[in-house]
Amino acid sequence: MSGIHITDIEAAINWWRERQPSSDGLCACPEVRALAEVYGLLVYHHELECDEASMPADAKAAWLRWYESTPDAPCIAICSTSQGDALCKGCGRTFDEVQHWPVMSPAEKRITWRRITQEGTAWRFNRYAERAREFSGIDHPQTKNSVGPA
């Protein structure tokens, strides 16, 4: 099973805090509390990832709700793997990642997103950054909170 990185847990916590702020400044919503428990254990044990399969159900459900708000595929419709490249110049995914994307788990997809974001060499992060922000389609669901055209 894939691991969910601590930065994704933190991003999900912040997403939920924005959507369901504390009414009294002390009590967090159930989703934040569930994710904070996982986050706290990761910090305590000096771990960077939690196992997707053993994550508590309420925390996983809250994480998946956050995940659904993120773009699915990093594709910007400039795929150099179709031209024989082992690594796509457009999105930064490997040929295997591009081919297996539809069947990858959310955690596996986030691992790929994390790698390509850290590398920052794909065109989606430089010469075509505006295209990545505005691209829409089945792999890029637009929500009312998304940047770019609906």
PyRosetta script that sets phi, psi and omega in degrees:
from pyrosetta import init, pose_from_sequence

init()
pose = pose_from_sequence("MSGIHITDIEAAINWWRERQPSSDGLCACPEVRALAEVYGLLVYHHELECDEASMPADAKAAWLRWYESTPDAPCIAICSTSQGDALCKGCGRTFDEVQHWPVMSPAEKRITWRRITQEGTAWRFNRYAERAREFSGIDHPQTKNSVGPA")
pose.set_psi(1, 157.2)
pose.set_omega(1, -178.6)
pose.set_phi(2, -88.2)
pose.set_psi(2, 156.7)
pose.set_omega(2, 177.5)
pose.set_phi(3, -100.1)
pose.set_psi(3, 147.7)
pose.set_omega(3, 176.3)
pose.set_phi(4, -101.4)
pose.set_psi(4, 119.9)
pose.set_omega(4, -174.1)
pose.set_phi(5, -70.2)
pose.set_psi(5, 148.4)
pose.set_omega(5, -178.5)
pose.set_phi(6, -58.5)
pose.set_psi(6, -31.5)
pose.set_omega(6, 179.2)
pose.set_phi(7, -68.7)
pose.set_psi(7, -30.0)
pose.set_omega(7, 175.1)
pose.set_phi(8, -71.8)
pose.set_psi(8, -36.9)
pose.set_omega(8, 176.1)
pose.set_phi(9, -63.1)
pose.set_psi(9, -44.8)
pose.set_omega(9, 179.5)
pose.set_phi(10, -63.2)
pose.set_psi(10, -42.4)
pose.set_omega(10, 178.2)
pose.set_phi(11, -62.6)
pose.set_psi(11, -39.4)
pose.set_omega(11, 178.8)
pose.set_phi(12, -66.7)
pose.set_psi(12, -40.0)
pose.set_omega(12, 177.4)
pose.set_phi(13, -60.0)
pose.set_psi(13, -47.8)
pose.set_omega(13, -178.8)
pose.set_phi(14, -65.3)
pose.set_psi(14, -36.0)
pose.set_omega(14, 177.5)
pose.set_phi(15, -62.1)
pose.set_psi(15, -46.2)
pose.set_omega(15, 179.7)
pose.set_phi(16, -67.6)
pose.set_psi(16, -38.9)
pose.set_omega(16, 178.8)
pose.set_phi(17, -61.7)
pose.set_psi(17, -35.7)
pose.set_omega(17, 178.1)
pose.set_phi(18, -69.7)
pose.set_psi(18, -37.1)
pose.set_omega(18, -177.1)
pose.set_phi(19, -82.1)
pose.set_psi(19, -31.5)
pose.set_omega(19, -179.2)
pose.set_phi(20, -132.7)
pose.set_psi(20, 71.0)
pose.set_omega(20, -178.3)
pose.set_phi(21, -63.5)
pose.set_psi(21, 154.1)
pose.set_omega(21, 178.6)
pose.set_phi(22, -65.7)
pose.set_psi(22, 133.6)
pose.set_omega(22, 179.7)
pose.set_phi(23, -75.6)
pose.set_psi(23, -27.3)
pose.set_omega(23, -177.3)
pose.set_phi(24, -116.5)
pose.set_psi(24, 0.8)
pose.set_omega(24, -179.2)
pose.set_phi(25, 81.1)
pose.set_psi(25, -0.2)
pose.set_omega(25, -177.8)
pose.set_phi(26, -119.4)
pose.set_psi(26, -39.7)
pose.set_omega(26, -172.7)
pose.set_phi(27, -101.0)
pose.set_psi(27, 125.0)
pose.set_omega(27, 178.9)
pose.set_phi(28, -91.9)
pose.set_psi(28, 159.0)
pose.set_omega(28, 177.9)
pose.set_phi(29, -66.4)
pose.set_psi(29, 161.5)
pose.set_omega(29, -177.5)
pose.set_phi(30, -57.7)
pose.set_psi(30, -35.7)
pose.set_omega(30, -179.4)
pose.set_phi(31, -64.9)
pose.set_psi(31, -43.1)
pose.set_omega(31, 178.7)
pose.set_phi(32, -64.9)
pose.set_psi(32, -42.6)
pose.set_omega(32, 179.9)
pose.set_phi(33, -62.4)
pose.set_psi(33, -41.2)
pose.set_omega(33, 180.0)
pose.set_phi(34, -65.1)
pose.set_psi(34, -44.9)
pose.set_omega(34, 179.3)
pose.set_phi(35, -69.5)
pose.set_psi(35, -36.5)
pose.set_omega(35, -179.5)
pose.set_phi(36, -64.7)
pose.set_psi(36, -32.6)
pose.set_omega(36, 177.0)
pose.set_phi(37, -63.4)
pose.set_psi(37, -44.8)
pose.set_omega(37, 178.2)
pose.set_phi(38, -64.5)
pose.set_psi(38, -46.0)
pose.set_omega(38, 179.9)
pose.set_phi(39, -58.4)
pose.set_psi(39, -47.1)
pose.set_omega(39, -179.8)
pose.set_phi(40, -60.6)
pose.set_psi(40, -41.0)
pose.set_omega(40, 178.0)
pose.set_phi(41, -66.3)
pose.set_psi(41, -37.9)
pose.set_omega(41, 176.8)
pose.set_phi(42, -61.9)
pose.set_psi(42, -45.8)
pose.set_omega(42, 179.2)
pose.set_phi(43, -63.1)
pose.set_psi(43, -47.8)
pose.set_omega(43, -177.9)
pose.set_phi(44, -58.2)
pose.set_psi(44, -42.0)
pose.set_omega(44, -177.0)
pose.set_phi(45, -91.0)
pose.set_psi(45, 6.5)
pose.set_omega(45, -179.8)
pose.set_phi(46, 55.4)
pose.set_psi(46, 42.0)
pose.set_omega(46, 179.6)
pose.set_phi(47, -105.2)
pose.set_psi(47, 151.9)
pose.set_omega(47, 177.2)
pose.set_phi(48, -102.7)
pose.set_psi(48, -17.6)
pose.set_omega(48, -177.7)
pose.set_phi(49, -137.0)
pose.set_psi(49, 148.7)
pose.set_omega(49, 170.0)
pose.set_phi(50, -109.8)
pose.set_psi(50, 149.7)
pose.set_omega(50, -178.6)
pose.set_phi(51, -73.4)
pose.set_psi(51, 126.3)
pose.set_omega(51, -178.7)
pose.set_phi(52, -58.1)
pose.set_psi(52, -39.8)
pose.set_omega(52, -175.5)
pose.set_phi(53, -71.4)
pose.set_psi(53, -31.1)
pose.set_omega(53, -176.3)
pose.set_phi(54, -102.1)
pose.set_psi(54, 6.3)
pose.set_omega(54, 178.8)
pose.set_phi(55, -66.7)
pose.set_psi(55, 136.2)
pose.set_omega(55, 178.1)
pose.set_phi(56, -55.0)
pose.set_psi(56, 142.9)
pose.set_omega(56, -173.0)
pose.set_phi(57, -57.0)
pose.set_psi(57, -42.6)
pose.set_omega(57, -178.8)
pose.set_phi(58, -68.3)
pose.set_psi(58, -36.3)
pose.set_omega(58, 176.9)
pose.set_phi(59, -68.6)
pose.set_psi(59, -41.5)
pose.set_omega(59, 179.8)
pose.set_phi(60, -64.9)
pose.set_psi(60, -40.7)
pose.set_omega(60, 178.5)
pose.set_phi(61, -62.4)
pose.set_psi(61, -41.9)
pose.set_omega(61, 178.7)
pose.set_phi(62, -66.2)
pose.set_psi(62, -40.6)
pose.set_omega(62, 178.3)
pose.set_phi(63, -64.5)
pose.set_psi(63, -42.6)
pose.set_omega(63, -179.8)
pose.set_phi(64, -65.1)
pose.set_psi(64, -35.6)
pose.set_omega(64, 175.3)
pose.set_phi(65, -61.6)
pose.set_psi(65, -43.0)
pose.set_omega(65, 175.2)
pose.set_phi(66, -62.4)
pose.set_psi(66, -46.6)
pose.set_omega(66, -178.6)
pose.set_phi(67, -55.3)
pose.set_psi(67, -40.9)
pose.set_omega(67, -179.6)
pose.set_phi(68, -62.4)
pose.set_psi(68, -20.2)
pose.set_omega(68, 179.8)
pose.set_phi(69, -86.0)
pose.set_psi(69, -6.8)
pose.set_omega(69, -178.8)
pose.set_phi(70, -97.2)
pose.set_psi(70, 156.1)
pose.set_omega(70, 177.0)
pose.set_phi(71, -61.6)
pose.set_psi(71, 140.7)
pose.set_omega(71, -178.5)
pose.set_phi(72, -73.0)
pose.set_psi(72, -61.8)
pose.set_omega(72, -174.5)
pose.set_phi(73, -106.9)
pose.set_psi(73, 143.5)
pose.set_omega(73, 177.6)
pose.set_phi(74, -80.0)
pose.set_psi(74, 1.8)
pose.set_omega(74, -176.4)
pose.set_phi(75, -57.3)
pose.set_psi(75, 137.4)
pose.set_omega(75, 173.1)
pose.set_phi(76, -118.5)
pose.set_psi(76, 20.3)
pose.set_omega(76, 177.1)
pose.set_phi(77, 64.5)
pose.set_psi(77, 31.4)
pose.set_omega(77, 172.0)
pose.set_phi(78, -131.9)
pose.set_psi(78, 81.7)
pose.set_omega(78, -171.4)
pose.set_phi(79, -99.1)
pose.set_psi(79, 107.7)
pose.set_omega(79, 179.5)
pose.set_phi(80, -84.4)
pose.set_psi(80, -9.8)
pose.set_omega(80, 175.7)
pose.set_phi(81, -68.3)
pose.set_psi(81, -26.2)
pose.set_omega(81, 176.9)
pose.set_phi(82, -71.1)
pose.set_psi(82, -13.0)
pose.set_omega(82, 177.4)
pose.set_phi(83, -102.4)
pose.set_psi(83, 6.9)
pose.set_omega(83, 175.6)
pose.set_phi(84, 105.0)
pose.set_psi(84, -2.9)
pose.set_omega(84, 177.9)
pose.set_phi(85, -70.4)
pose.set_psi(85, 141.7)
pose.set_omega(85, 176.4)
pose.set_phi(86, -74.9)
pose.set_psi(86, -27.3)
pose.set_omega(86, 179.6)
pose.set_phi(87, -126.4)
pose.set_psi(87, 125.9)
pose.set_omega(87, -177.4)
pose.set_phi(88, -68.5)
pose.set_psi(88, 127.9)
pose.set_omega(88, 177.4)
pose.set_phi(89, -69.6)
pose.set_psi(89, -29.6)
pose.set_omega(89, -177.8)
pose.set_phi(90, -72.8)
pose.set_psi(90, -52.5)
pose.set_omega(90, -174.3)
pose.set_phi(91, -110.4)
pose.set_psi(91, -19.7)
pose.set_omega(91, 179.0)
pose.set_phi(92, 93.4)
pose.set_psi(92, -1.0)
pose.set_omega(92, 179.5)
pose.set_phi(93, -80.1)
pose.set_psi(93, 154.9)
pose.set_omega(93, 174.0)
pose.set_phi(94, -75.9)
pose.set_psi(94, 165.8)
pose.set_omega(94, 177.4)
pose.set_phi(95, -56.6)
pose.set_psi(95, -45.6)
pose.set_omega(95, 179.7)
pose.set_phi(96, -62.4)
pose.set_psi(96, -40.1)
pose.set_omega(96, 178.9)
pose.set_phi(97, -64.3)
pose.set_psi(97, -40.5)
pose.set_omega(97, 177.8)
pose.set_phi(98, -63.0)
pose.set_psi(98, -46.1)
pose.set_omega(98, -177.4)
pose.set_phi(99, -67.2)
pose.set_psi(99, -38.3)
pose.set_omega(99, -174.8)
pose.set_phi(100, -96.3)
pose.set_psi(100, 1.2)
pose.set_omega(100, -176.5)
pose.set_phi(101, -50.4)
pose.set_psi(101, -45.1)
pose.set_omega(101, -177.2)
pose.set_phi(102, -61.4)
pose.set_psi(102, -23.7)
pose.set_omega(102, -177.3)
pose.set_phi(103, -108.0)
pose.set_psi(103, 1.4)
pose.set_omega(103, 178.5)
pose.set_phi(104, -74.2)
pose.set_psi(104, 147.5)
pose.set_omega(104, 176.9)
pose.set_phi(105, -74.4)
pose.set_psi(105, 162.1)
pose.set_omega(105, 175.8)
pose.set_phi(106, -54.6)
pose.set_psi(106, -41.0)
pose.set_omega(106, 180.0)
pose.set_phi(107, -65.8)
pose.set_psi(107, -40.1)
pose.set_omega(107, 177.8)
pose.set_phi(108, -63.4)
pose.set_psi(108, -40.4)
pose.set_omega(108, 177.9)
pose.set_phi(109, -64.6)
pose.set_psi(109, -40.3)
pose.set_omega(109, 179.9)
pose.set_phi(110, -67.0)
pose.set_psi(110, -32.7)
pose.set_omega(110, 175.1)
pose.set_phi(111, -61.0)
pose.set_psi(111, -44.6)
pose.set_omega(111, 178.3)
pose.set_phi(112, -64.6)
pose.set_psi(112, -47.0)
pose.set_omega(112, 177.6)
pose.set_phi(113, -55.4)
pose.set_psi(113, -44.1)
pose.set_omega(113, -178.8)
pose.set_phi(114, -61.8)
pose.set_psi(114, -45.5)
pose.set_omega(114, -179.6)
pose.set_phi(115, -62.1)
pose.set_psi(115, -49.4)
pose.set_omega(115, -175.9)
pose.set_phi(116, -68.9)
pose.set_psi(116, -30.2)
pose.set_omega(116, 177.3)
pose.set_phi(117, -70.0)
pose.set_psi(117, -42.7)
pose.set_omega(117, 178.7)
pose.set_phi(118, -65.3)
pose.set_psi(118, -40.2)
pose.set_omega(118, 178.5)
pose.set_phi(119, -66.7)
pose.set_psi(119, -43.8)
pose.set_omega(119, 176.2)
pose.set_phi(120, 60.8)
pose.set_psi(120, 21.1)
pose.set_omega(120, -176.8)
pose.set_phi(121, -97.6)
pose.set_psi(121, -16.4)
pose.set_omega(121, -178.8)
pose.set_phi(122, -67.3)
pose.set_psi(122, 152.6)
pose.set_omega(122, -178.7)
pose.set_phi(123, -58.4)
pose.set_psi(123, -27.5)
pose.set_omega(123, -179.9)
pose.set_phi(124, -61.4)
pose.set_psi(124, -19.8)
pose.set_omega(124, -178.7)
pose.set_phi(125, -100.4)
pose.set_psi(125, -4.5)
pose.set_omega(125, 179.5)
pose.set_phi(126, -136.2)
pose.set_psi(126, -92.8)
pose.set_omega(126, -171.2)
pose.set_phi(127, -64.2)
pose.set_psi(127, -23.6)
pose.set_omega(127, 178.8)
pose.set_phi(128, -119.2)
pose.set_psi(128, 30.6)
pose.set_omega(128, -178.2)
pose.set_phi(129, -60.1)
pose.set_psi(129, -38.8)
pose.set_omega(129, 179.3)
pose.set_phi(130, -65.5)
pose.set_psi(130, -33.2)
pose.set_omega(130, 177.9)
pose.set_phi(131, -67.1)
pose.set_psi(131, -39.6)
pose.set_omega(131, 178.6)
pose.set_phi(132, -63.4)
pose.set_psi(132, -36.4)
pose.set_omega(132, 179.6)
pose.set_phi(133, -71.5)
pose.set_psi(133, -30.7)
pose.set_omega(133, -172.5)
pose.set_phi(134, -103.5)
pose.set_psi(134, -9.8)
pose.set_omega(134, -174.1)
pose.set_phi(135, -65.0)
pose.set_psi(135, 137.5)
pose.set_omega(135, 177.9)
pose.set_phi(136, -132.2)
pose.set_psi(136, 167.7)
pose.set_omega(136, -179.9)
pose.set_phi(137, 142.6)
pose.set_psi(137, -172.9)
pose.set_omega(137, -174.4)
pose.set_phi(138, -61.8)
pose.set_psi(138, -34.7)
pose.set_omega(138, 178.7)
pose.set_phi(139, -84.9)
pose.set_psi(139, -4.9)
pose.set_omega(139, -176.4)
pose.set_phi(140, -132.8)
pose.set_psi(140, 69.2)
pose.set_omega(140, -177.5)
pose.set_phi(141, -62.5)
pose.set_psi(141, 135.6)
pose.set_omega(141, 179.0)
pose.set_phi(142, -101.1)
pose.set_psi(142, 126.9)
pose.set_omega(142, 175.7)
pose.set_phi(143, -108.5)
pose.set_psi(143, 171.2)
pose.set_omega(143, -179.6)
pose.set_phi(144, -65.4)
pose.set_psi(144, -16.0)
pose.set_omega(144, 178.0)
pose.set_phi(145, -96.8)
pose.set_psi(145, -0.1)
pose.set_omega(145, -178.3)
pose.set_phi(146, -77.6)
pose.set_psi(146, 155.6)
pose.set_omega(146, 173.6)
pose.set_phi(147, -88.7)
pose.set_psi(147, 140.7)
pose.set_omega(147, 177.4)
pose.set_phi(148, 106.9)
pose.set_psi(148, -178.3)
pose.set_omega(148, -177.1)
pose.set_phi(149, -69.0)
pose.set_psi(149, 148.3)
pose.set_omega(149, 179.8)
pose.set_phi(150, -86.1)
pose.dump_pdb("model.pdb")
